[in-house]
Amino acid sequence: MYKTLVGVAVVLVLAGAAWFGASRYLVSKLDGTGGVTASQEKDPMVEYRSAELGITFAYPEQRYTLSVHASGNAEREWHTVTLVPSTFVPVEGGEGPPSISIAAYSNEGVTLEQWIRGDARSNFKLSIDGALVPLALNGRSGYAYRHSGLYKTDAVAVAVNDRVYVFESGWLALTDQSRTDFLRILDSVKF
């Protein structure tokens, strides 16, 4: 009798573990950096204003750590704002997580499409399908495309005055929260 009860208990535990694993419960809660998120609700957005970039946008501050970088010379100047998941813990010698970035590059006097197709900083040469999809971002004409490297990346490029703005969001899965956050950030952009 005792062996039968133990056998039934073991079978139930194994069946429960198999169901749990097959249900992808934990996978559906991953935030893209290995951390588990409690909620996929819309976090409040905080506004970030950048004189160097010449734009304002809002992002979910609770979910990301913001950093700013600048480089180049007068002819090839660039500024980048990077949003890294706040739950990311750097691994020595490891790669960073999928992140969201907003970069402003000096336009070298070419059309936006020429810049995307010809400038390595657009990463278009790593395009998944070679497609440029026309779009408007806050009334400005631009293009959306995808490229792939370490991570698959959604990209949007817009030309404003003498700058090309490139908005990018890296991701591991189509359902990553960062993709939703990226769309919310794009909706908030003001030049």
trRosetta pair geometry for C-beta under 8 A, 3 or more apart (Angstrom, degrees):
i j d omega theta_ij theta_ji phi_ij phi_ji
1 4 5.7 -56 -151 33 30 114
1 5 6.6 28 153 -17 65 104
2 5 5.9 -55 -151 35 32 110
2 6 6.4 28 154 -14 65 107
3 6 5.8 -55 -145 41 32 110
3 7 6.1 36 154 -22 65 109
4 7 5.6 -54 -146 37 28 114
4 8 6.3 29 155 -18 64 105
5 8 5.8 -53 -145 37 30 110
5 9 6.3 31 154 -19 64 107
6 9 5.6 -54 -146 37 31 113
6 10 6.3 32 154 -20 65 106
7 10 5.8 -53 -147 35 29 111
7 11 6.4 29 154 -18 63 107
8 11 5.7 -55 -148 37 31 112
8 12 6.3 31 153 -19 65 107
9 12 5.8 -55 -147 37 30 111
9 13 6.4 30 155 -18 64 106
10 13 5.8 -54 -147 37 30 110
10 14 6.3 27 156 -15 65 108
11 14 5.9 -57 -146 41 29 110
11 15 6.1 30 155 -20 65 108
12 15 5.7 -54 -143 38 29 111
12 16 6.2 31 156 -19 64 107
13 16 5.7 -55 -146 37 29 112
13 17 6.3 29 154 -19 64 106
14 17 5.7 -53 -144 37 31 111
14 18 6.3 32 155 -19 64 106
15 18 5.7 -54 -147 37 30 112
15 19 6.4 30 154 -18 64 105
16 19 5.8 -53 -146 37 30 110
16 20 6.2 33 154 -21 65 107
17 20 5.6 -53 -145 36 30 113
17 21 6.3 28 156 -16 64 107
18 21 5.9 -57 -147 40 29 109
18 22 6.1 22 157 -14 65 112
19 22 5.8 -62 -143 43 28 107
19 23 6.0 35 157 -32 65 108
20 23 5.8 -53 -147 26 25 114
20 25 6.2 -54 -164 18 70 129
21 24 8.0 31 165 -64 37 43
24 27 4.3 -54 -168 46 86 119
24 28 5.6 91 129 -30 92 94
25 28 6.2 -64 -158 32 24 107
25 29 7.0 5 153 -7 60 112
26 29 5.8 -69 -154 41 37 106
26 30 6.9 55 150 -45 70 91
26 36 6.9 -65 -155 -106 82 121
27 30 5.8 -33 -154 -1 38 116
28 175 7.5 -41 -136 123 68 150
29 36 4.9 26 127 -155 112 90
29 37 5.9 -157 -179 52 74 67
29 38 8.0 27 -160 -93 116 20
30 34 6.9 -24 -152 -116 109 17
30 35 7.3 123 -153 73 63 38
30 36 6.3 -54 -96 -100 47 59
30 37 7.5 71 166 6 11 87
31 34 7.9 -40 55 48 80 28
31 35 4.9 -20 36 76 120 89
31 36 6.9 159 -13 -131 94 10
31 37 4.4 104 -70 -37 108 109
31 85 6.2 138 133 -150 118 145
31 87 6.2 78 73 44 147 144
31 176 7.8 75 180 -153 39 80
31 177 5.8 -33 -143 24 74 129
32 85 6.5 172 78 -54 103 151
32 97 6.6 104 126 179 90 115
32 98 5.4 -74 167 49 124 119
32 171 6.6 -75 -128 -140 134 65
32 172 5.4 167 -138 17 81 112
32 173 7.5 -141 -98 28 86 88
32 176 4.5 59 -77 -141 125 116
32 177 6.7 -129 -10 36 118 83
32 178 5.6 -33 10 -10 169 118
33 85 4.6 -150 -27 73 144 150
33 87 5.5 153 77 88 136 99
33 88 4.7 -103 -156 -86 148 80
33 97 4.3 -16 -107 -123 99 150
33 98 7.6 -134 -71 37 77 77
35 85 7.3 -173 31 147 128 134
35 87 3.7 -50 -8 147 167 147
35 88 7.8 -110 -14 -67 123 43
37 40 6.6 91 110 -72 133 64
37 177 6.6 47 -8 -31 168 154
40 177 6.0 -146 -132 -100 88 110
40 180 7.7 80 -178 36 99 161
42 60 7.6 -143 -173 -89 59 128
42 184 7.3 151 -138 -98 107 152
43 60 3.8 87 76 -152 117 121
43 61 7.7 -140 135 44 125 54
43 62 4.9 -134 -167 47 143 118
43 63 5.7 169 25 -25 158 110
44 60 7.0 123 75 -129 35 75
44 61 7.7 -26 92 30 82 94
44 62 7.4 77 49 -7 79 116
45 58 3.8 60 157 154 123 118
45 59 6.2 138 -147 61 87 8
45 60 5.8 -61 -95 -75 62 55
45 61 7.6 116 -157 -12 33 81
45 184 6.8 -150 -83 152 132 122
45 188 6.6 -163 169 -79 154 158
46 58 6.3 169 78 -151 24 82
46 59 6.7 -33 56 63 73 61
46 60 7.8 98 11 -135 79 18
46 61 4.1 19 15 -33 130 126
47 56 6.2 5 -173 -179 105 105
47 57 7.4 173 -147 99 63 24
47 58 4.8 -43 -91 -91 59 86
47 188 7.7 -147 -110 170 78 130
48 56 6.9 173 87 -153 48 59
48 57 5.9 -13 57 66 92 70
48 58 7.1 153 11 -102 73 32
48 59 6.4 -1 -3 14 121 105
48 66 6.5 -177 -103 -136 151 164
48 81 7.1 139 131 -163 146 156
49 56 4.6 -13 -106 -107 74 96
50 53 3.8 38 104 28 129 107
50 54 7.2 -37 99 7 84 25
50 55 6.0 9 55 59 99 66
50 56 7.3 174 20 -85 65 47
50 68 7.3 168 -120 -117 124 129
50 79 7.3 168 162 139 134 139
50 81 6.4 -125 -62 -54 155 133
51 54 7.1 28 -173 -76 32 47
52 68 7.5 106 51 -172 143 129
52 70 6.4 -87 -175 -86 149 130
52 79 4.5 167 138 -123 114 163
52 104 7.5 172 131 49 74 136
53 79 5.2 -137 -76 98 74 130
53 81 6.5 -43 -51 -20 149 114
53 102 6.7 39 -144 124 152 111
53 104 4.7 159 -139 -15 71 136
53 165 7.6 75 -174 -114 99 108
54 104 6.6 120 31 -124 98 161
54 160 7.4 -165 110 100 130 130
54 163 6.7 153 43 21 140 160
54 191 6.5 22 132 -160 94 73
55 102 7.3 -111 72 161 142 139
55 104 7.5 175 -2 -67 114 128
55 165 7.0 73 -41 -114 147 146
55 189 6.0 -19 -173 -160 126 89
55 190 6.5 152 -161 78 71 50
55 191 5.4 -36 -103 -105 87 53
56 188 7.9 -92 122 145 76 89
56 189 7.4 147 81 -153 51 42
56 190 4.6 -8 58 57 98 103
57 102 6.9 172 18 -72 153 166
57 185 5.5 43 170 -169 127 82
57 188 5.0 104 -157 100 66 101
57 189 4.7 -12 -94 -94 104 64
57 190 7.3 -180 -72 19 55 67
58 184 7.6 -75 92 144 94 93
58 185 6.9 -153 77 -120 53 58
58 188 3.9 -102 31 -180 93 162
59 63 8.0 -118 156 61 89 99
59 64 5.9 -48 147 48 126 139
59 66 7.2 131 66 -76 145 118
59 83 5.8 -135 -170 -106 157 149
59 100 7.6 177 -129 85 132 146
59 181 7.0 53 -153 178 81 107
59 184 7.8 120 -121 101 48 103
59 185 5.3 16 -93 -99 84 108
59 188 7.8 -152 -53 58 51 148
60 63 4.4 31 107 20 112 116
60 64 6.5 103 80 5 71 100
60 181 5.7 -91 16 -128 118 115
60 184 7.3 46 -31 91 100 146
61 64 6.7 -88 -135 56 27 78
61 66 7.8 -49 -123 -19 77 114
62 86 7.1 -99 158 16 38 154
63 85 6.6 -51 166 -135 76 68
63 86 6.0 -171 169 9 22 108
63 177 7.4 -124 -154 127 146 131
63 181 6.6 -130 93 -100 151 150
64 83 4.0 -1 -175 -174 146 99
64 84 6.4 131 -156 62 81 33
64 85 6.3 -61 -103 -103 65 30
64 86 5.7 -147 -104 -37 8 88
64 100 7.2 -45 -118 37 150 114
64 181 7.6 143 -37 169 126 154
65 83 7.3 149 67 -154 38 52
65 84 5.1 -26 58 64 93 90
65 85 7.7 13 12 100 85 17
65 86 5.1 122 -36 -98 86 71
65 88 7.8 -111 21 43 119 105
66 81 6.3 -13 -164 -174 99 100
66 82 7.3 150 -153 79 48 48
66 83 5.7 -19 -96 -98 69 72
67 81 7.4 162 82 -156 41 53
67 82 5.1 -14 60 59 90 97
67 84 7.1 15 6 1 110 111
68 79 7.2 -11 -170 -173 93 94
68 80 7.3 160 -155 88 48 51
68 81 5.5 -20 -101 -102 73 72
68 82 7.9 -175 -80 18 27 73
69 79 7.2 162 88 -157 52 49
69 80 4.7 -8 60 60 98 98
69 81 8.0 180 22 -79 70 28
69 82 7.0 28 1 -8 111 110
70 77 7.6 -6 -171 -170 93 89
70 78 7.1 179 -148 95 55 51
70 79 4.8 -12 -102 -106 87 77
70 80 7.5 -179 -77 21 43 66
71 77 7.7 173 95 -148 40 51
71 78 6.0 -8 61 60 77 89
72 75 7.8 -127 170 72 105 54
72 76 4.5 -131 -155 105 118 72
72 77 4.2 173 94 -109 125 33
72 78 5.0 100 -15 12 139 76
72 106 7.6 -169 139 3 152 115
73 76 6.0 43 48 44 74 79
73 77 6.6 -104 86 -65 21 75
74 77 6.2 -7 -130 -38 19 113
74 106 8.0 79 159 -74 42 164
75 106 6.7 -163 167 88 31 155
75 108 7.8 46 177 -105 86 94
76 105 7.7 -21 -166 -162 62 93
76 106 6.2 -136 -123 44 24 120
77 105 7.6 160 90 -151 53 48
77 106 5.0 80 47 -32 81 117
78 103 6.0 1 -174 -174 110 105
78 104 6.6 168 -151 83 61 52
78 105 4.8 -12 -103 -101 100 71
78 106 7.3 -105 -66 -2 64 75
78 121 7.3 -147 -96 -149 154 156
79 103 6.9 165 86 -151 46 58
79 104 5.0 2 54 49 93 100
80 101 5.7 -10 -169 -170 108 111
80 102 6.9 154 -154 80 57 47
80 103 4.3 -16 -99 -99 87 87
80 104 7.8 -166 -73 20 46 62
81 101 6.8 160 82 -155 50 58
81 102 4.7 -3 54 55 99 98
81 103 7.8 -164 24 -72 59 45
82 99 5.6 24 -173 145 96 141
82 100 7.4 148 -160 82 50 51
82 101 4.8 -17 -104 -103 72 89
83 99 6.0 168 80 -175 54 91
83 100 4.2 -8 56 62 112 100
83 101 7.2 -163 20 -75 71 42
83 185 7.9 -148 3 -89 158 155
84 88 5.5 -78 159 34 104 145
84 96 6.8 -79 -124 -174 122 118
84 97 6.4 112 -158 54 88 105
84 99 4.8 -37 -96 -112 62 125
85 88 4.7 110 75 -31 89 100
85 97 5.5 -52 26 96 113 153
85 98 7.9 49 -20 72 116 69
85 99 7.2 -130 -12 -101 72 74
85 178 7.3 -80 -68 -76 105 114
88 96 7.3 35 -179 -162 150 74
88 97 4.7 -126 -106 -4 132 136
90 94 7.1 169 -177 60 61 104
90 96 7.4 -30 -113 -103 86 72
91 94 3.2 26 82 15 110 144
91 95 7.9 6 56 39 111 42
95 150 6.0 -171 -163 -164 152 147
96 99 6.5 -21 137 -22 121 123
97 170 8.0 164 136 89 56 123
98 151 4.6 147 -98 -140 98 166
98 169 7.5 48 164 170 104 62
98 170 3.5 -146 -148 107 84 97
98 171 5.2 109 -176 -84 159 26
98 172 6.0 -138 -24 -30 141 80
98 176 6.9 -15 86 -174 151 164
98 178 6.0 -170 115 43 114 167
99 169 7.9 -117 117 -138 32 51
99 170 5.9 30 36 34 45 112
99 178 7.7 -132 -135 -143 19 144
100 167 7.8 -6 -174 -174 90 80
100 168 7.0 173 -153 92 48 54
100 169 4.8 -6 -106 -103 83 81
100 170 7.7 -144 -71 21 42 69
100 178 6.2 -167 -50 -167 102 104
100 181 6.8 -109 -47 107 150 111
100 182 5.6 -170 -114 -93 122 89
100 185 6.6 120 172 12 150 164
101 166 7.8 9 107 106 96 89
101 167 7.5 178 92 -151 52 40
101 168 5.0 -1 55 57 90 98
102 165 6.9 -10 -172 -169 85 99
102 166 7.6 167 -153 85 40 50
102 167 5.3 -3 -108 -107 77 74
102 168 7.9 -174 -75 23 38 66
102 185 7.8 -134 -60 155 124 132
103 121 7.4 -128 121 167 152 117
103 165 7.1 159 84 -153 49 51
103 166 4.8 -8 59 57 99 95
103 168 7.7 10 5 5 104 107
104 163 4.9 -9 -170 -172 98 133
104 164 7.4 152 -155 75 50 43
104 165 5.4 -20 -99 -98 73 74
105 115 8.0 164 87 -176 129 131
105 119 7.5 149 128 154 161 157
105 121 6.0 125 -82 104 154 153
105 163 6.5 140 69 -158 40 74
105 164 4.9 -20 61 59 97 94
105 165 8.0 178 20 -80 71 27
105 166 7.1 25 -2 -3 111 109
106 162 6.5 -12 -151 145 70 95
106 163 6.5 -56 -107 -105 32 66
106 164 7.9 7 93 17 14 85
107 110 7.1 -142 -180 42 88 64
107 115 6.6 -65 -135 -84 84 148
107 159 6.2 66 -93 -140 145 106
107 162 5.2 -147 38 -175 102 49
107 163 5.8 -153 -21 -98 97 10
107 164 5.1 117 -83 -30 90 90
108 115 7.3 147 36 -104 90 101
108 119 7.8 151 15 -82 124 126
110 114 4.0 -108 163 93 119 129
110 115 5.2 152 84 -57 111 79
110 118 7.0 -47 130 50 167 137
111 114 4.6 95 54 7 80 104
111 115 7.0 -143 94 -7 42 86
111 159 7.8 -114 -175 -25 45 162
112 115 5.6 -54 -149 35 32 113
112 116 6.4 32 155 -19 66 104
112 141 7.4 -175 24 108 157 93
112 142 6.7 -121 174 -126 156 57
112 143 6.7 163 133 -1 118 109
112 157 6.3 160 -175 124 106 109
112 158 7.3 -29 -132 -153 143 22
112 159 4.2 -129 -78 -23 109 121
112 164 6.5 150 -124 -119 79 107
113 116 5.8 -52 -146 35 32 110
113 117 6.2 19 160 -8 66 111
113 132 6.6 102 -126 145 94 171
113 143 6.8 97 -93 -36 74 148
114 117 6.1 -64 -142 46 27 102
114 118 5.5 -6 169 7 66 125
115 118 6.4 -74 -129 52 18 92
115 119 5.1 -8 -173 1 65 125
115 122 6.7 134 135 -55 74 133
115 157 7.4 -165 95 167 110 143
115 159 7.3 126 25 -79 146 116
115 164 5.3 -149 138 -88 158 158
116 119 7.1 -38 -92 39 11 92
116 122 4.6 156 -143 -155 52 160
116 124 5.0 93 163 -50 79 149
116 132 6.6 107 108 -108 153 131
116 143 6.1 -45 -54 63 167 140
116 145 7.2 124 -177 7 134 145
116 157 5.3 173 -87 53 113 163
117 122 7.6 -27 -28 70 17 155
117 124 5.8 -89 -101 101 37 153
117 132 7.9 -65 -61 -51 96 140
119 122 5.2 96 79 -12 88 102
119 164 7.9 133 46 67 157 161
120 123 7.5 45 171 -71 51 41
120 125 6.8 -28 -122 9 66 129
121 166 7.3 -172 135 2 94 158
122 155 7.4 114 -176 159 72 154
122 157 6.4 -10 -132 -77 107 148
122 166 6.4 -161 -119 -103 62 142
123 126 5.0 -39 178 35 83 114
123 127 7.9 133 129 -56 69 63
123 147 4.5 -180 133 77 105 167
123 149 7.1 -82 -155 -30 125 126
123 153 7.0 8 112 73 151 144
123 155 6.8 175 66 -65 112 157
123 168 7.7 58 34 -105 141 145
124 127 5.2 5 -173 -46 58 111
124 132 7.9 -1 -136 -77 128 103
124 145 6.2 26 -118 105 90 158
124 147 6.4 -126 -109 -73 26 128
124 155 8.0 -125 -79 78 72 153
125 147 7.9 47 62 -131 39 130
126 147 4.0 76 91 -173 93 112
126 148 5.8 -145 157 56 101 48
126 149 5.4 -14 -168 -60 158 90
127 130 5.0 119 106 -77 136 39
127 131 7.3 173 177 29 130 50
127 145 5.8 -50 -120 169 111 122
127 146 6.7 100 -150 82 68 55
127 147 5.0 -60 -86 -96 41 81
127 148 8.0 63 -175 10 12 76
128 146 4.7 -17 15 101 121 108
128 147 6.4 -169 -24 -116 76 26
128 148 5.3 79 -76 -16 92 112
128 152 7.2 26 -66 -138 135 99
129 146 7.0 47 18 57 93 105
131 145 6.3 175 89 -123 61 86
131 146 7.9 22 59 26 94 85
132 143 4.4 -20 -172 -164 99 136
132 144 7.6 139 -163 64 51 40
132 145 5.3 -36 -104 -69 58 116
133 143 6.3 130 62 -162 42 70
133 144 4.5 -29 65 60 104 92
133 145 6.8 163 14 -72 80 58
134 141 7.0 -27 -161 -163 96 93
134 142 7.6 142 -155 85 52 37
134 143 6.1 -43 -97 -100 41 70
135 141 7.8 145 84 -156 38 49
135 142 5.6 -31 71 74 82 83
135 143 6.7 126 22 -119 85 19
135 144 5.2 45 -5 -19 136 105
135 156 6.9 -62 66 -137 137 109
136 139 6.3 5 177 -114 114 13
136 140 6.6 146 -159 67 68 35
136 141 6.0 -38 -102 -95 73 46
136 142 7.0 128 -115 24 24 82
137 140 5.3 -31 68 61 77 93
137 142 5.2 0 6 17 111 137
137 156 6.3 110 -63 158 142 134
137 158 5.0 -93 49 -72 129 146
137 167 7.9 160 -130 7 160 140
137 186 6.3 -88 -132 -170 110 96
137 189 6.1 2 168 71 108 136
138 189 5.4 -122 -23 93 134 87
138 190 6.1 178 -143 -105 156 43
138 191 6.3 160 97 -2 138 93
140 158 4.8 74 114 -170 125 124
140 159 7.4 -161 176 65 117 48
140 160 5.7 -42 -127 -79 152 97
140 191 6.5 57 -36 -6 142 148
141 158 7.2 152 90 -137 35 82
141 159 7.7 -13 79 43 81 88
142 156 5.9 59 130 176 138 85
142 157 5.5 -176 -165 91 104 47
142 158 3.5 -57 -82 -88 132 74
142 159 7.2 163 -98 7 80 62
143 156 7.3 177 90 -150 41 53
143 157 5.4 -5 57 55 86 93
144 154 7.2 -16 -167 -174 101 88
144 155 6.9 155 -156 88 54 53
144 156 5.0 -21 -100 -99 76 78
145 155 5.3 -20 67 67 75 103
145 157 7.7 -5 18 3 104 105
146 152 6.6 -2 -176 -177 114 91
146 153 6.5 157 -157 82 65 53
146 154 5.8 -34 -101 -103 84 50
146 155 6.7 159 -100 17 29 85
147 152 7.9 172 94 -155 35 51
147 153 5.3 -15 64 61 76 106
147 155 6.3 18 8 -8 99 131
148 151 7.5 -121 -144 113 62 29
148 152 5.0 -21 -105 -105 91 63
148 153 6.8 177 -87 16 38 79
149 153 7.3 5 20 -7 91 121
150 170 7.6 2 85 -150 91 141
151 170 3.7 70 93 -171 141 110
151 171 6.2 140 171 46 116 26
151 172 6.5 -69 -135 -71 103 59
152 170 7.1 134 76 -154 41 62
152 171 5.7 -42 76 66 91 79
152 172 7.7 134 30 -106 94 18
153 168 5.3 0 -179 -169 120 105
153 169 6.6 158 -154 78 69 39
153 170 4.8 -33 -94 -94 89 64
153 171 7.3 146 -96 15 40 73
154 168 7.0 160 82 -152 51 52
154 169 4.9 -5 53 56 98 95
154 171 7.2 27 -6 2 96 119
154 179 6.7 93 0 -127 142 90
154 182 6.3 120 72 129 128 160
155 166 6.2 -17 -164 -169 106 94
155 167 6.9 149 -156 80 52 54
155 168 4.8 -11 -102 -100 81 84
155 169 8.0 -171 -73 23 44 61
156 166 7.4 158 80 -154 47 47
156 167 4.5 -8 57 56 97 105
156 168 7.9 -167 24 -70 62 46
156 186 6.4 68 30 -115 161 129
157 164 6.1 -2 -169 -180 103 101
157 165 6.9 161 -152 84 51 53
157 166 5.0 -12 -100 -101 84 75
157 167 7.7 -166 -73 22 38 68
158 164 7.4 159 81 -158 37 56
158 165 4.9 -12 60 58 88 103
158 167 7.9 22 5 -4 102 104
159 163 7.2 167 -152 91 56 46
159 164 5.3 -29 -98 -102 73 71
159 165 7.7 -179 -87 17 23 74
160 163 5.6 -14 67 66 78 93
160 165 6.3 18 12 -10 109 115
160 191 4.9 -135 -141 -154 162 152
165 191 7.8 -131 -24 -98 152 113
167 182 7.4 137 153 -165 109 97
167 185 7.3 179 -160 109 130 115
167 186 6.2 128 132 -91 164 93
167 189 7.6 -91 -73 -68 146 149
169 178 5.5 172 -172 144 110 101
169 179 6.1 139 127 -101 140 52
169 181 7.7 162 -128 78 138 85
169 182 3.6 -50 -58 -89 156 147
170 178 7.3 -14 74 122 53 152
171 174 7.4 91 131 -92 140 24
171 176 4.2 -168 -147 35 107 147
171 178 5.6 -169 -92 72 93 116
171 179 5.4 14 -81 -55 151 102
172 176 6.0 114 43 -68 73 132
173 176 5.2 134 62 -43 73 86
174 179 7.2 -14 -173 -9 42 168
175 179 7.7 -141 -178 36 10 131
176 179 5.2 103 74 -7 84 98
177 180 5.6 -55 -161 38 48 111
177 181 6.1 47 145 -19 76 107
178 181 5.4 -54 -143 42 36 114
178 182 6.1 47 153 -30 66 102
179 182 5.5 -45 -147 27 30 117
179 183 7.0 31 153 -16 59 100
180 183 6.0 -54 -157 33 34 109
180 184 6.6 32 148 -16 65 106
181 184 5.5 -56 -151 38 36 113
181 185 6.3 39 151 -22 68 104
182 185 5.7 -53 -149 34 31 112
182 186 6.5 33 152 -19 64 104
183 186 5.6 -50 -147 36 33 113
183 187 6.4 37 153 -22 64 105
184 187 5.7 -52 -150 33 32 115
184 188 6.6 23 153 -16 63 110
185 188 5.9 -67 -153 38 32 108
185 189 7.0 52 150 -49 65 91
186 189 5.9 -32 -155 -7 37 116
